[in-house]
């Protein structure tokens, strides 16, 4: 590893990320999950997905590694954070870049639809959510899920990222495909800016309603040309699934970690708020979500 500079440990999995001395290559290490991700990324590249090119992979010192070409130095999340620190808001250039990359992904996904297949369980981490929150395993929530799945059944199923958001998007492509799986067209990209609200305001920036509208309009223009419909009409259904996704694996095991208990209760509150909105309107307004700081202050 003497020719590589350590960048960071990989999050939510084993291994680390390294960068070559000239900055043109990245090397990731991991286990069999990284191997499965690498094989999928090679498939995605062949389908025209905007992903980094893999130039080498294999086993080394008891672990798996993959080397891929760099597609930039900073994610759109990092650019958004820098803009907020500098100007007090996320630049419109970041929103425009997100729309462009998301449209490229939509185009590649739409060209290669999959046979109809179950997708909700993996995308939502539903089993984990119900195990950690057994009170949510009830007829009311299952009825809402059925409504969302019925409404989404008209969309083509495609290969999806499942964890799409500004931290995984660079100006020319998308990285970190470890959670890939089948999803309805649009599930990855349409909620990308709403994800900031699920993080509780701790990311250092917010997205304005005008920026969200501009991003959605760019995606709708793409999906209208691809499948003849504006998929933003299904954003509420996507966000209901995201309510599950962001609650999964949140229940703390250490009773002494009050901070983690507050965060778990916060995500439960967002789930309930989203469910209430969805039942009444088939939409979810993440702009109405409280920040984690405000929630914690009100529930001390």
C-alpha positions as CSV (number, residue, x, y, z in Angstrom):
1,X,0.0,0.0,0.0
2,X,3.1,2.3,-0.1
3,X,1.9,3.7,-3.5
4,X,-1.5,4.7,-2.0
5,X,-2.5,7.5,0.3
6,X,-5.1,6.6,3.0
7,X,-8.4,8.6,2.5
8,X,-10.8,7.2,5.0
9,X,-12.3,4.0,6.5
10,X,-15.4,2.8,4.6
11,X,-18.7,3.5,6.4
12,X,-21.1,0.8,7.4
13,X,-18.8,-1.9,6.2
14,X,-15.3,-3.3,6.4
15,X,-12.2,-1.9,4.6
16,X,-10.9,1.5,3.7
17,X,-10.4,3.9,0.7
18,X,-7.1,4.9,-0.7
19,X,-6.0,7.4,-3.4
20,X,-3.1,7.0,-5.8
21,X,-0.2,9.5,-5.6
22,X,-1.3,11.2,-8.9
23,X,-5.0,11.3,-7.8
24,X,-6.2,9.5,-10.9
25,X,-7.2,6.2,-9.1
26,X,-9.0,5.1,-6.0
27,X,-8.6,1.8,-4.3
28,X,-11.1,0.3,-1.9
29,X,-10.6,-2.7,0.3
30,X,-13.2,-4.9,1.8
31,X,-14.7,-8.4,2.0
32,X,-17.1,-10.5,-0.2
33,X,-19.6,-7.6,-0.1
34,X,-17.2,-5.4,-2.0
35,X,-16.7,-8.2,-4.5
36,X,-20.4,-8.4,-5.1
37,X,-20.6,-4.6,-5.4
38,X,-17.7,-4.6,-7.9
39,X,-19.4,-7.2,-10.1
40,X,-22.6,-5.2,-10.1
41,X,-20.7,-2.0,-10.9
42,X,-19.1,-3.7,-13.9
43,X,-22.5,-4.7,-15.0
44,X,-23.8,-1.2,-14.5
45,X,-21.0,0.3,-16.5
46,X,-21.8,-2.0,-19.4
47,X,-25.4,-0.8,-19.3
48,X,-24.3,2.8,-19.6
49,X,-24.8,3.8,-15.9
50,X,-22.6,6.9,-14.9
51,X,-20.2,4.9,-12.7
52,X,-16.4,4.9,-12.3
53,X,-14.5,2.6,-14.6
54,X,-13.0,-0.4,-12.8
55,X,-9.4,-1.0,-13.8
56,X,-8.4,-3.8,-11.5
57,X,-9.8,-6.1,-8.7
58,X,-8.9,-9.2,-6.9
59,X,-7.7,-10.7,-3.6
60,X,-4.8,-9.3,-1.6
61,X,-3.5,-10.0,1.9
62,X,-6.7,-11.8,2.8
63,X,-9.1,-9.2,1.7
64,X,-10.7,-8.1,-1.6
65,X,-9.8,-4.9,-3.4
66,X,-11.0,-2.9,-6.3
67,X,-9.2,-0.1,-8.2
68,X,-11.3,2.4,-10.2
69,X,-10.7,5.6,-12.1
70,X,-11.4,8.9,-10.2
71,X,-14.4,10.8,-11.4
72,X,-13.7,13.9,-9.3
73,X,-12.3,15.0,-6.0
74,X,-15.5,16.1,-4.2
75,X,-19.1,14.9,-3.9
76,X,-22.0,17.2,-4.4
77,X,-22.6,17.0,-0.7
78,X,-19.1,18.4,0.0
79,X,-19.8,21.1,-2.6
80,X,-23.1,21.9,-1.0
81,X,-21.5,22.1,2.4
82,X,-18.7,24.4,1.2
83,X,-21.2,26.7,-0.5
84,X,-23.3,26.9,2.7
85,X,-20.3,27.8,4.7
86,X,-19.2,30.4,2.2
87,X,-22.5,32.0,1.1
88,X,-25.0,30.8,3.6
89,X,-26.8,28.6,1.1
90,X,-26.3,25.7,-1.4
91,X,-25.4,27.0,-4.8
92,X,-27.8,26.5,-7.7
93,X,-24.9,25.0,-9.6
94,X,-24.9,22.0,-7.2
95,X,-28.6,21.5,-7.8
96,X,-28.1,21.8,-11.6
97,X,-25.3,19.2,-11.5
98,X,-27.4,16.9,-9.4
99,X,-30.2,17.1,-11.9
100,X,-27.8,16.4,-14.8
101,X,-26.3,13.3,-13.2
102,X,-29.7,12.0,-12.0
103,X,-31.1,12.4,-15.5
104,X,-28.1,10.4,-16.9
105,X,-28.9,7.6,-14.4
106,X,-32.6,7.7,-15.3
107,X,-31.8,7.3,-19.0
108,X,-29.6,4.3,-18.5
109,X,-32.0,2.7,-16.1
110,X,-35.0,3.2,-18.5
111,X,-33.0,1.6,-21.3
112,X,-32.6,-1.6,-19.3
113,X,-35.8,-2.5,-17.4
114,X,-36.0,-5.7,-15.4
115,X,-38.8,-8.2,-15.1
116,X,-41.3,-7.4,-12.4
117,X,-39.8,-8.5,-9.0
118,X,-40.3,-7.8,-5.3
119,X,-38.2,-4.8,-4.2
120,X,-39.8,-3.1,-1.2
121,X,-38.3,-5.4,1.5
122,X,-34.7,-4.7,0.6
123,X,-35.1,-1.1,-0.4
124,X,-36.9,-0.3,2.9
125,X,-35.0,-2.6,5.2
126,X,-38.6,-3.5,6.2
127,X,-37.7,-6.6,8.2
128,X,-35.2,-4.7,10.3
129,X,-37.6,-1.8,10.9
130,X,-40.4,-4.1,12.1
131,X,-38.0,-6.1,14.3
132,X,-36.7,-3.0,16.0
133,X,-40.2,-1.3,16.1
134,X,-42.7,-4.1,16.6
135,X,-45.5,-1.6,17.3
136,X,-45.2,-0.4,13.7
137,X,-45.9,-3.9,12.4
138,X,-49.7,-3.1,12.3
139,X,-52.5,-3.1,9.8
140,X,-52.5,0.7,9.4
141,X,-48.8,0.8,8.2
142,X,-49.2,-2.3,6.1
143,X,-52.2,-0.7,4.4
144,X,-50.2,2.4,3.6
145,X,-47.4,0.3,2.2
146,X,-49.8,-1.6,0.0
147,X,-51.2,1.7,-1.3
148,X,-47.7,2.9,-2.2
149,X,-46.8,-0.3,-3.9
150,X,-50.0,-0.4,-5.9
151,X,-49.3,3.2,-7.1
152,X,-45.8,2.4,-8.0
153,X,-46.6,-0.9,-9.8
154,X,-47.1,1.1,-13.1
155,X,-43.4,2.1,-13.2
156,X,-40.7,-0.1,-14.8
157,X,-38.4,-2.0,-12.4
158,X,-34.7,-1.2,-12.9
159,X,-31.3,-1.7,-11.3
160,X,-31.1,0.8,-8.4
161,X,-28.5,2.3,-6.1
162,X,-30.9,2.3,-3.0
163,X,-28.7,4.8,-1.1
164,X,-28.7,7.6,-3.6
165,X,-28.0,11.1,-2.4
166,X,-25.6,14.0,-2.7
167,X,-22.8,12.2,-0.7
168,X,-22.7,9.5,-3.4
169,X,-23.0,11.8,-6.4
170,X,-20.2,13.6,-8.1
171,X,-20.5,16.0,-11.0
172,X,-20.0,13.3,-13.6
173,X,-21.2,10.1,-11.9
174,X,-22.4,8.0,-8.9
175,X,-20.3,6.0,-6.5
176,X,-20.8,3.5,-3.7
177,X,-23.2,0.9,-5.1
178,X,-23.0,-1.5,-2.1
179,X,-26.8,-1.5,-1.5
180,X,-27.8,-2.1,-5.1
181,X,-31.1,-3.8,-5.9
182,X,-34.3,-3.6,-8.0
183,X,-36.4,-0.4,-7.6
184,X,-39.1,1.4,-9.6
185,X,-37.7,3.9,-12.0
186,X,-37.2,7.2,-10.2
187,X,-36.9,5.8,-6.7
188,X,-33.2,6.6,-6.5
189,X,-33.2,10.1,-7.8
190,X,-36.5,11.9,-7.0
191,X,-36.0,11.8,-3.1
192,X,-32.3,12.8,-3.3
193,X,-32.8,16.3,-2.0
194,X,-35.4,15.3,0.6
195,X,-32.9,13.0,2.2
196,X,-31.3,16.1,3.9
197,X,-34.4,16.5,6.0
198,X,-34.2,13.0,7.3
199,X,-30.7,13.8,8.6
200,X,-32.1,16.2,11.1
201,X,-30.4,19.4,10.0
202,X,-27.0,18.0,11.0
203,X,-25.5,18.1,7.5
204,X,-24.8,21.8,7.6
205,X,-27.1,23.0,4.9
206,X,-30.7,23.0,3.7
207,X,-32.3,22.8,0.3
208,X,-34.8,25.6,-0.5
209,X,-38.2,24.8,-1.9
210,X,-37.2,26.6,-5.2
211,X,-34.2,24.4,-5.5
212,X,-36.2,21.3,-4.9
213,X,-38.7,22.4,-7.5
214,X,-36.0,23.1,-10.1
215,X,-34.4,19.7,-9.5
216,X,-37.8,17.9,-9.7
217,X,-38.6,19.8,-13.0
218,X,-35.4,18.6,-14.5
219,X,-36.2,15.0,-13.6
220,X,-39.8,15.3,-14.9
221,X,-38.6,16.5,-18.2
222,X,-36.4,13.4,-18.5
223,X,-39.0,10.9,-17.3
224,X,-41.7,12.4,-19.6
225,X,-39.4,11.8,-22.6
226,X,-38.5,8.3,-21.4
227,X,-41.9,6.8,-20.4
228,X,-44.4,9.5,-21.1
229,X,-45.1,10.5,-17.5
230,X,-43.8,12.9,-14.9
231,X,-42.7,10.5,-12.1
232,X,-42.8,13.3,-9.5
233,X,-46.4,12.3,-9.0
234,X,-45.0,9.3,-7.2
235,X,-42.5,11.2,-4.9
236,X,-44.8,10.7,-1.9
237,X,-44.8,6.9,-2.4
238,X,-41.0,6.9,-2.7
239,X,-40.7,9.0,0.5
240,X,-42.9,6.6,2.4
241,X,-40.3,3.9,1.6
242,X,-37.5,6.3,2.7
243,X,-39.3,6.7,6.1
244,X,-38.6,3.0,6.6
245,X,-35.0,3.2,5.2
246,X,-34.0,5.9,7.6
247,X,-35.5,4.2,10.6
248,X,-33.8,0.9,10.0
249,X,-31.0,-0.2,12.4
250,X,-31.5,2.9,14.5
251,X,-32.6,1.2,17.8
252,X,-29.7,1.5,20.2
253,X,-28.4,-1.5,22.2
254,X,-26.6,0.5,24.9
255,X,-29.1,2.0,27.3
256,X,-26.5,4.6,28.4
257,X,-26.3,6.2,25.0
258,X,-29.0,8.8,25.4
259,X,-28.0,10.5,22.2
260,X,-28.7,7.4,20.2
261,X,-32.0,6.9,21.9
262,X,-33.1,10.4,21.1
263,X,-32.0,9.9,17.4
264,X,-34.0,6.7,17.2
265,X,-37.1,8.4,18.7
266,X,-36.6,11.3,16.3
267,X,-36.6,8.9,13.3
268,X,-39.7,7.2,14.7
269,X,-41.4,10.7,14.9
270,X,-40.4,11.4,11.3
271,X,-41.9,8.0,10.2
272,X,-45.2,8.8,12.0
273,X,-45.3,12.3,10.6
274,X,-44.7,11.1,7.1
275,X,-47.3,8.4,7.5
276,X,-49.9,10.9,8.6
277,X,-49.2,13.1,5.6
278,X,-49.2,10.2,3.2
279,X,-52.5,8.9,4.4
280,X,-54.2,12.2,3.8
281,X,-52.6,13.3,0.6
282,X,-50.4,10.6,-1.0
283,X,-47.5,13.1,-0.4
284,X,-44.9,13.8,2.2
285,X,-43.6,17.3,2.9
286,X,-40.1,16.8,4.3
287,X,-39.9,20.6,4.7
288,X,-42.2,20.3,7.6
289,X,-39.9,17.9,9.5
290,X,-38.4,19.3,12.7
291,X,-34.7,19.4,13.1
292,X,-33.1,16.8,15.4
293,X,-32.0,19.7,17.7
294,X,-35.5,21.0,18.0
295,X,-36.9,17.6,18.6
296,X,-34.3,16.8,21.3
297,X,-35.1,20.1,23.0
298,X,-38.8,19.4,23.1
299,X,-38.3,15.8,24.4
300,X,-35.7,16.2,27.1
